[in-house]
Structures are given as C-alpha cells and as structure tokens.
Amino acid sequence: MNTRIANLISMGRLVQEAASDEEVQGLWSHASEAYEDAALPNRSPNRRLTSAYDAGRIAALAVVRTANLRVRAQNHHEVTLAAAGLLAGEELQMLLQEFQGLRLERIQIEYGWKTRASVDDINRVLPKVLAILEHGSRWISSERPTVDLPSTT
C-alpha cells in the first residue's frame, strides 16, 4: 500500500471498506451521466461547470472505492481527489491536482452569488474532465476487469 494512503488511513481520513463491483459500476455510471450533462449546450454554463466537477469527483470516488477505501474526512472532496491520484498513478494524480482548481470554482458558483461560468470555461474544463474519466476508467478496468464501465464518449 502506498505510504501516503496508509497515512490517510492512520489519520482516519480513509477507512478500509469493501466495495462491490456493482457499487463501482454504479458510481461510474453517475460520473458518465454528469459528464454528459456538462456537455449539453442548452444548460447554463454554471450548471455545466458544476456537472463537469461532479463527473470528475465521482470518477475519483469510483477509483477510491475500487481500492476498497472510503473517505471519512470533513474535506471529503479534497481527500477523494488526492486519494484517487495516489492510487491510480502519476498521470491521474497530475490531472486531479489541476482539477482542484475546478473544485474551488465550483465552490464559488455553488455558495457565492457573483461568480458566473462562461462557455469558454466549459470548453477549457471538459477535455480535462474527459481525461480524468479516461485515466480512471483504465485504472479501474485494470484493478477490476469484471466491472463493465459505461463509455463516456
């Protein structure tokens, strides 16, 4: 087990808890659906950006659950993104570190009233979220070949 994952477990931010293939597949379906929602041009840019964030976050959660781990931290989104990157390798880790910026944008949209996303923001974010989904899907498939993950494209 990765030392940093072991540290998150010892701090109580992650716990070991078995996840069924059906759970992982269900989470992945939610991530794919959120990505499809983010790609819909008839939705407002704010809703599209929030859906794009949800797609990446839920994909990261599916990675964490594939490893039979569950996040138990107050900052669960942040820990989920960090843990998924630590589990699935350097490429996904780099994508998820960059994705943390989208997490902050989403917070401003969800809890603020001044922040407005633009179509340019969506065009910037969607390819990055798709890359997270692609890397996550490959890793999950390598760890659990019996899980049938729906396509995101």
Number of C-alpha atoms within 10 A of each C-alpha: 6 8 9 13 19 13 12 17 17 11 12 13 19 22 18 13 12 13 16 13 16 11 15 25 18 16 21 29 20 18 27 25 18 23 27 16 20 27 18 12 11 9 12 15 20 21 18 27 30 24 21 29 26 23 29 29 26 22 32 31 27 29 27 27 24 25 20 15 21 22 23 16 16 9 10 15 17 16 20 28 26 21 25 25 23 20 20 20 13 11 14 24 20 14 18 28 14 12 20 17 11 20 21 12 19 22 13 15 18 13 9 11 8 7 14 15 18 14 14 9 15 19 12 11 18 20 12 17 24 18 16 25 26 16 19 25 22 15 18 25 15 11 14 14 12 10 18 16 18 15 11 16 9
